[in-house]
């Protein structure tokens, strides 16, 4: 099977929202009236972001999900995406499963595949996603004229929230790389979070005009919250006693008085939650007087949110326990050029 047959067979579809889709040297995309384009690119590299023998259907899902997560953090509605794909061989069964996982998620979010590139080489996947966000007055006057949720709008006194659960993907990675042992049913649930994350697009849309800043959690809560703090010129205090309860519900037992099962230590849980990465949840800030609006956005989108801290005027990120005592910050988030591949 040649390159163009591969594209025609697995990646060519009608694109009613695009002016021109797959087939020409360029796609043509026109934003809606009163809209701005939100654009993000992510690359997934075999051996770095996923295991080389990863299930292709799950890999197709994740490849797009990580890009949709960026749009969610911005409060943008997905419109279209391009796919650049490097394949060792044109394996029909692999391509079929990969495209099914990719396009099922695309259809769920009304996001059209409008072009890209294919080549032979080591397995790499690069997606650029396009979304729409209304032009308009921002939540705070220091930001540009857009309703997009940026990283630069957090202010002292804002609450800090996290969506969903954290640390599940890191748990799976630790077990799959034989650094810890998990019961089979726990590993299965955690691995689903690693390989098939849920982009929080609905929550991002519901938070427009409410959240003052946001980022998606791809490299770890502390690292991605740190991006908000740096862009906003503020600091934060984060309650680790609340954050730790966000670990996978399959291993955290409230019936045991908030204890972890014997195979799973509190320190490991905290490491996974604070610096695990690959969660693709949202960390966002909002004014303290917007708590009811945040909960309404949570209900409207069907996505749980948890308040885990507060933005401070003083720079730096401070961790505290349930009694307000300092907790040493020994939790380093992922950095591609500071870590060797696992």
N, C-alpha and C positions, 0 to 999 in steps of 0.2 A: 504494500500500500504506500503510495507516494504522499508527499506533503499536502498537495492540494486536495487529494481524495480524502485524506485524514480530516482536513478542515471542513470540507463539504459534508462528510458523513457524520462527524461528531459535534461540530461547533458552528454550523451555519443554521440560523433560525430567522423567522420574521422579526422585524424590529419596528413595531408600529410607533414607538415613542421617539425613535431617532429619525432624522431626516434621511440619512443614508447609513446602512450598516455594513456587514461583512461583504467583501467583493471588490472594493476599490482600494486605491492607495491610502485613502483617508476616509474615516467615518465623519459624518456631519451630525452635530448635536446642537440643538437650539434650546436654551433655557426658557422656562415658562415666563409669562409676563410678571414683572416685579420680583424675579428670582435671581439669585447668584449661583454660580457653579461651585460646589465643594468637591475637591479632587484629592485623592490619596493613592499612594502606591505602596505595595508590600511585596516582598520576595520571600519565597520559601525554598530552602536549599536542602536537598537530601543529605542526611548525616548531621545537619545543623539544626534544622527546624522540625524534622520528622525522620523516623526510621526508614531506611531505604526500602524495606519490605512492607511499609504501611499499606493498609487496605485502601485501594484506589478510590472507592466510593466515599469513604470518610475523608480522604485527602482532598477530593474535589470540594466537599462541603467546607472543610477548614480553610482551603485556599481563598475562597470568597468570603467566608465568615470573618476572617481577620481584617479584611478591608471594609466590610460593612460595619464592623465595630468602630472603625475610625469615623465613619459617617455618623454613627450613633452618638459618639462623643461630641460631635460638632452640632448635633441637632438637625442633621440634613436627611432628606428623604432620598433613598437610592433611585437612580435613573438608569444608569448603564455602566458597563465595564469592558475593558479590554483584557485579553489573555495572551501572555508570551510564555511559550512552553518549550522547554528543552527536554528531549526524550532520547534515551539510549537506543531504543528501537520503537518502531511503530506497531506496538503490541495491540491487536484489535480488542482483546478482552479487557486489558488494562484501560485503554482509551474509552471503551464503552462504560465501564464502571465509574471511571473518573468523571466523565461528562455527565452521567446520571446524578452523581452527588453534587456536582457543581451547579447544574442547571435546575435541580429541584429547589435548592436554596435561592437561586436567582429568581425563579418563578414565585416563590413564597414572598419575595420582597419587590416584585415588579421591576427587576433590574435586568436590562437587556444586554446580551453579549453583542458588541458592535464591531469587534475587530481584534487584531493582535498579530502574533507571529509564532511560527513553529520552526524548530531546527533540531538537528541531531546532536546530542552531547549528553553530559551528565544531567541527571534529573533535577530540573529547576523549574519553578513556577513563579511567574511575576504577573500580578494583576494590578491594573489601575482602575479605580472605581470613581464614578461621577455621581454627584448628588445635587439636590437643589435645596436652597435655604432662602427664605424671604429677605429682601432688602428691607430695612426699617430701623427704628430706634433701638439701640442696644439696651440691656438692663442697666448698664452704668455708662455715664457720659464719657469716660476715659477710653472707651472702646470704639472701633470704627462703626459706620452705619450698616449694621447687619444684625439679623436675629440669630446668627450662628452663635453657638456656645464656644467661647474661646478659652484658652488656658490662662489668659491674662486678667481676668475680671475678679478674682478672689480678693476680699477685703477683710481686715481684722473684725472679728465678731461673727463671721460667717460660720455656719455648721459645715462639717465634712461628712459626706455620705458615701456608701459603697452599695452597689447593686448585687443581688444574688449571693452566691457563696464564693469563697476564695480558697486557694490552696489545693483544690482537688486535682488539678492537672499536675502540679508538682509532686503530689503523692504518687500518682501513676508513674511519672517519670522515674522517681526514686526506686519504685518496685521493679519497673521494666529494666532498669539498669543494674538490678540486683544489689542495690545498696540498702534495701529493707524488704521485709516480707509482709504482705497483706493477705488476708483471707480472700479467696477467689471472688466472692460476691462483692467485696469492697473494691477490689482492683477493677472489676468489671465496671462499676459505677464511676470510679475515678477516671478510668481510661476513656469513658465516654466524654467526660469533660475535657480531657486532653485532646482527643481526636475529632470531636464534633461540638465545638463551643457554640453557644447561642449568642449571636450579636444582638445587643439591646437597642435595636432601632426604635421600637415603639416607645421605650422610656426616653430616649434622646429627644424624640419629637415632642413628647409630653412635657419635657423640662424646658422647652424654649420659653423665654420670658420669666423663668423661675430660677434656674441654675445660674450662678454668676461665673462659674468656670467648670471645666470638665476635661477628663482625659480617659482613654480606655486603658485597662490594666493588661498590658502585654508583657512587661518586663518585671512586674512585681509592684505591689501597692506602694511601698515606700519610694521606689524609684519614680513611678508615674505621678504620685502625689508631689514628689520633689520637682517635677517639671512645672506643675501648676504654681508651686511656691516661687520658683525661680522667675517664671514669666510674670507673676503678679507682684513680685517684690515684697513678699510677706513670709511669715513663719507659720508653724502649726504645732498643736499638741494633740497626740493621738492616744486613745485609751486602748491599750493592748488587751485588757480584760474583756472588752466588747469585741474587738477585732478577732480574737481567737475563737469566738463562738461561730464565726463565719466559715470555719472549716467544714468539709463535706458532712452533710447530715447523717451519712451512713456510719460515721465513726464517732460522732459527738453525741453523748447520751445525756439528755436533760433529766431522764429518770434516775440517773446515777448521781444526781446533784451537780451536773455540769462537769463530769469527769470523762476522760478518754479511756477507751478500752485498753487492756494491758499490753497489746501489741503496738501501742501508739502513744508516744510521749508528748507531754505538753510542749517541750522545747521544739520537737519536730513540727508540731502543729503551728507554733508561732513562726518558725522559719518558713514553712510553706505559705502561710497566710500573708506575711509581710514582704517576702521577697521571692515567692515562688514563680510568678509569671505564668503566661499562657492561659490566664483565666478569661480574658476578654470580657470582663465586667466593666462597669463605669465607676470611677471615683469622681465625685463632683461636689461643689460647694454651693451653698445658697444662704441668703440672709436668714437670721434666726426667726424673723417674723414671717417667713415663708414656709414654716413647718407643715401647716395644714395643706398648703398648695403642693408641697413635695409628696405628701401622703396621697393626695388626690391623683397626682401624676403616676405614682406607684400603682394605685388601684386601677387607673384607666389603662395602663400598659400591661397589667398582670405581672409586674416584676417587683419582687420584694426589695426594699432598700433599708439600710441600717445606718443610723447616725453614729459615727465612730470618733469624732473629735471636733476641734474648733480651730479656725484660723486666728493667728496671733499677729500683732504688729511687729514684735521682735523677730528677726530672722532666725532660721534654723528649724529643725524638726525634732520635737521632744516627745518621747514615749513615756507613758505613765502606767501604773497598775491600777487595780480597783480602788486602792486607797489614796491615789494621787501621788504615790512615791515614784521617783524616776526609775525607768528601766533602761539598762545599757543598750544602745543601738549598735548591735553587732550583725545586723541583717543587711547584706549587700544584695542589691537587685542585679539582674542580668545585664551584662554589657558585652556585645559581640567581640570587642577587641580587648577585653580583660579576662575572658574565659576561653579555655580550650574546648573544642567540641567534646561532648560526652560520648 
